[in-house]
Amino acid sequence: MGMWTIPKEPDNQQKFSAAELEEFSASIASAVHARGMSVPVIMALEMVKPLSFIGYSSLVIFGPILEMIIDPVKMEKFQALLADRNCIERLMVSIEELEKSKKDTKEGESREQR
């Protein structure tokens, strides 16, 4: 690969296992759901999904500065999430599933009250 060749898939998957990334994605999804920000986050992720490589590259560039504020391990996991569009899609699906389960429990409670 030449100096100016952009790889199709960044090679971050070797740093963290798929299970670790899935667990991190689930923790992000539950935090988003707990704050009631499911819809805005899903919309934002849909809009920036095509630009995920730029976000990944930006985090690589500004990583040393951001690591003073944010836990470096979480930062690297977030970089690995942004590097793969499939991970972003799985994050959106898990947020949607949490939102759907919330609606199902609310419907069940309202039926019990009747």
ChimeraX commands (.cxc) that place a marker at each C-alpha (Angstrom):
marker #1 position 0.00,0.00,0.00 radius 0.5
marker #1 position 1.38,3.36,-1.01 radius 0.5
marker #1 position 1.74,6.44,1.11 radius 0.5
marker #1 position -1.34,8.14,-0.36 radius 0.5
marker #1 position -3.59,5.10,-0.44 radius 0.5
marker #1 position -6.53,5.19,1.96 radius 0.5
marker #1 position -7.39,1.72,3.25 radius 0.5
marker #1 position -10.99,0.57,2.79 radius 0.5
marker #1 position -11.14,-0.85,6.32 radius 0.5
marker #1 position -8.81,0.55,9.01 radius 0.5
marker #1 position -6.92,-2.20,10.81 radius 0.5
marker #1 position -8.14,-1.64,14.39 radius 0.5
marker #1 position -9.92,-4.92,14.91 radius 0.5
marker #1 position -6.76,-6.60,16.18 radius 0.5
marker #1 position -6.44,-4.27,19.18 radius 0.5
marker #1 position -9.82,-5.18,20.68 radius 0.5
marker #1 position -11.83,-8.34,20.30 radius 0.5
marker #1 position -15.29,-8.27,18.78 radius 0.5
marker #1 position -16.76,-9.05,22.21 radius 0.5
marker #1 position -15.01,-6.05,23.78 radius 0.5
marker #1 position -16.27,-3.73,21.06 radius 0.5
marker #1 position -19.78,-5.18,21.35 radius 0.5
marker #1 position -19.74,-4.63,25.13 radius 0.5
marker #1 position -18.51,-1.05,24.67 radius 0.5
marker #1 position -21.20,-0.43,22.05 radius 0.5
marker #1 position -23.86,-1.81,24.42 radius 0.5
marker #1 position -22.67,0.49,27.20 radius 0.5
marker #1 position -22.90,3.49,24.86 radius 0.5
marker #1 position -26.38,2.41,23.77 radius 0.5
marker #1 position -27.60,2.01,27.34 radius 0.5
marker #1 position -26.16,5.40,28.33 radius 0.5
marker #1 position -27.87,7.08,25.37 radius 0.5
marker #1 position -31.15,5.31,26.17 radius 0.5
marker #1 position -30.96,6.19,29.88 radius 0.5
marker #1 position -30.63,9.87,29.00 radius 0.5
marker #1 position -33.59,9.74,26.61 radius 0.5
marker #1 position -31.48,10.81,23.64 radius 0.5
marker #1 position -32.22,7.82,21.39 radius 0.5
marker #1 position -33.85,9.66,18.49 radius 0.5
marker #1 position -31.29,12.49,18.16 radius 0.5
marker #1 position -28.36,10.09,18.45 radius 0.5
marker #1 position -29.79,7.71,15.83 radius 0.5
marker #1 position -30.39,10.63,13.47 radius 0.5
marker #1 position -26.87,11.94,14.03 radius 0.5
marker #1 position -25.33,8.50,13.49 radius 0.5
marker #1 position -27.30,8.04,10.26 radius 0.5
marker #1 position -26.07,11.40,8.97 radius 0.5
marker #1 position -22.40,10.88,9.81 radius 0.5
marker #1 position -22.13,7.18,8.95 radius 0.5
marker #1 position -20.75,7.93,5.45 radius 0.5
marker #1 position -18.15,10.22,7.05 radius 0.5
marker #1 position -17.09,7.77,9.75 radius 0.5
marker #1 position -13.57,7.44,8.34 radius 0.5
marker #1 position -13.07,11.21,8.68 radius 0.5
marker #1 position -14.24,11.00,12.30 radius 0.5
marker #1 position -11.86,8.13,12.89 radius 0.5
marker #1 position -8.99,10.08,11.34 radius 0.5
marker #1 position -9.83,13.15,13.42 radius 0.5
marker #1 position -9.76,11.11,16.61 radius 0.5
marker #1 position -6.38,9.70,15.63 radius 0.5
marker #1 position -5.04,13.21,15.06 radius 0.5
marker #1 position -6.53,14.80,18.19 radius 0.5
marker #1 position -6.18,11.64,20.29 radius 0.5
marker #1 position -3.16,12.76,22.33 radius 0.5
marker #1 position -4.94,15.96,23.33 radius 0.5
marker #1 position -8.26,14.25,24.08 radius 0.5
marker #1 position -6.55,11.54,26.14 radius 0.5
marker #1 position -5.80,14.19,28.75 radius 0.5
marker #1 position -9.56,14.52,29.28 radius 0.5
marker #1 position -10.95,11.10,28.31 radius 0.5
marker #1 position -9.82,7.64,29.38 radius 0.5
marker #1 position -7.32,6.46,26.72 radius 0.5
marker #1 position -8.74,2.92,26.55 radius 0.5
marker #1 position -12.27,4.24,25.95 radius 0.5
marker #1 position -10.87,6.60,23.35 radius 0.5
marker #1 position -9.21,3.75,21.45 radius 0.5
marker #1 position -12.39,1.67,21.61 radius 0.5
marker #1 position -14.38,4.61,20.25 radius 0.5
marker #1 position -11.85,4.99,17.45 radius 0.5
marker #1 position -12.27,1.31,16.63 radius 0.5
marker #1 position -16.06,1.78,16.58 radius 0.5
marker #1 position -15.82,4.72,14.19 radius 0.5
marker #1 position -13.40,2.87,11.95 radius 0.5
marker #1 position -16.01,0.27,11.01 radius 0.5
marker #1 position -19.38,1.29,9.57 radius 0.5
marker #1 position -20.84,-2.05,10.60 radius 0.5
marker #1 position -20.11,-1.21,14.24 radius 0.5
marker #1 position -21.98,2.06,13.84 radius 0.5
marker #1 position -24.93,0.19,12.35 radius 0.5
marker #1 position -24.91,-2.30,15.24 radius 0.5
marker #1 position -24.84,0.61,17.71 radius 0.5
marker #1 position -27.91,2.13,16.06 radius 0.5
marker #1 position -29.71,-1.23,16.10 radius 0.5
marker #1 position -28.99,-1.74,19.79 radius 0.5
marker #1 position -30.29,1.75,20.62 radius 0.5
marker #1 position -33.43,1.05,18.59 radius 0.5
marker #1 position -33.92,-2.29,20.37 radius 0.5
marker #1 position -33.63,-0.62,23.78 radius 0.5
marker #1 position -36.16,2.00,22.70 radius 0.5
marker #1 position -38.52,-0.67,21.40 radius 0.5
marker #1 position -38.29,-2.68,24.64 radius 0.5
marker #1 position -39.08,0.49,26.58 radius 0.5
marker #1 position -42.21,1.04,24.47 radius 0.5
marker #1 position -43.27,-2.59,24.90 radius 0.5
marker #1 position -42.99,-2.37,28.69 radius 0.5
marker #1 position -44.94,0.90,28.74 radius 0.5
marker #1 position -47.71,-0.66,26.65 radius 0.5
marker #1 position -47.82,-3.66,28.98 radius 0.5
marker #1 position -48.08,-1.42,32.04 radius 0.5
marker #1 position -50.86,0.67,30.50 radius 0.5
marker #1 position -52.84,-2.49,29.68 radius 0.5
marker #1 position -52.46,-3.73,33.25 radius 0.5
marker #1 position -53.80,-0.45,34.64 radius 0.5
marker #1 position -57.00,-0.74,32.60 radius 0.5
marker link #1:1,2 radius 0.2
marker link #1:2,3 radius 0.2
marker link #1:3,4 radius 0.2
marker link #1:4,5 radius 0.2
marker link #1:5,6 radius 0.2
marker link #1:6,7 radius 0.2
marker link #1:7,8 radius 0.2
marker link #1:8,9 radius 0.2
marker link #1:9,10 radius 0.2
marker link #1:10,11 radius 0.2
marker link #1:11,12 radius 0.2
marker link #1:12,13 radius 0.2
marker link #1:13,14 radius 0.2
marker link #1:14,15 radius 0.2
marker link #1:15,16 radius 0.2
marker link #1:16,17 radius 0.2
marker link #1:17,18 radius 0.2
marker link #1:18,19 radius 0.2
marker link #1:19,20 radius 0.2
marker link #1:20,21 radius 0.2
marker link #1:21,22 radius 0.2
marker link #1:22,23 radius 0.2
marker link #1:23,24 radius 0.2
marker link #1:24,25 radius 0.2
marker link #1:25,26 radius 0.2
marker link #1:26,27 radius 0.2
marker link #1:27,28 radius 0.2
marker link #1:28,29 radius 0.2
marker link #1:29,30 radius 0.2
marker link #1:30,31 radius 0.2
marker link #1:31,32 radius 0.2
marker link #1:32,33 radius 0.2
marker link #1:33,34 radius 0.2
marker link #1:34,35 radius 0.2
marker link #1:35,36 radius 0.2
marker link #1:36,37 radius 0.2
marker link #1:37,38 radius 0.2
marker link #1:38,39 radius 0.2
marker link #1:39,40 radius 0.2
marker link #1:40,41 radius 0.2
marker link #1:41,42 radius 0.2
marker link #1:42,43 radius 0.2
marker link #1:43,44 radius 0.2
marker link #1:44,45 radius 0.2
marker link #1:45,46 radius 0.2
marker link #1:46,47 radius 0.2
marker link #1:47,48 radius 0.2
marker link #1:48,49 radius 0.2
marker link #1:49,50 radius 0.2
marker link #1:50,51 radius 0.2
marker link #1:51,52 radius 0.2
marker link #1:52,53 radius 0.2
marker link #1:53,54 radius 0.2
marker link #1:54,55 radius 0.2
marker link #1:55,56 radius 0.2
marker link #1:56,57 radius 0.2
marker link #1:57,58 radius 0.2
marker link #1:58,59 radius 0.2
marker link #1:59,60 radius 0.2
marker link #1:60,61 radius 0.2
marker link #1:61,62 radius 0.2
marker link #1:62,63 radius 0.2
marker link #1:63,64 radius 0.2
marker link #1:64,65 radius 0.2
marker link #1:65,66 radius 0.2
marker link #1:66,67 radius 0.2
marker link #1:67,68 radius 0.2
marker link #1:68,69 radius 0.2
marker link #1:69,70 radius 0.2
marker link #1:70,71 radius 0.2
marker link #1:71,72 radius 0.2
marker link #1:72,73 radius 0.2
marker link #1:73,74 radius 0.2
marker link #1:74,75 radius 0.2
marker link #1:75,76 radius 0.2
marker link #1:76,77 radius 0.2
marker link #1:77,78 radius 0.2
marker link #1:78,79 radius 0.2
marker link #1:79,80 radius 0.2
marker link #1:80,81 radius 0.2
marker link #1:81,82 radius 0.2
marker link #1:82,83 radius 0.2
marker link #1:83,84 radius 0.2
marker link #1:84,85 radius 0.2
marker link #1:85,86 radius 0.2
marker link #1:86,87 radius 0.2
marker link #1:87,88 radius 0.2
marker link #1:88,89 radius 0.2
marker link #1:89,90 radius 0.2
marker link #1:90,91 radius 0.2
marker link #1:91,92 radius 0.2
marker link #1:92,93 radius 0.2
marker link #1:93,94 radius 0.2
marker link #1:94,95 radius 0.2
marker link #1:95,96 radius 0.2
marker link #1:96,97 radius 0.2
marker link #1:97,98 radius 0.2
marker link #1:98,99 radius 0.2
marker link #1:99,100 radius 0.2
marker link #1:100,101 radius 0.2
marker link #1:101,102 radius 0.2
marker link #1:102,103 radius 0.2
marker link #1:103,104 radius 0.2
marker link #1:104,105 radius 0.2
marker link #1:105,106 radius 0.2
marker link #1:106,107 radius 0.2
marker link #1:107,108 radius 0.2
marker link #1:108,109 radius 0.2
marker link #1:109,110 radius 0.2
marker link #1:110,111 radius 0.2
marker link #1:111,112 radius 0.2
marker link #1:112,113 radius 0.2
marker link #1:113,114 radius 0.2
view
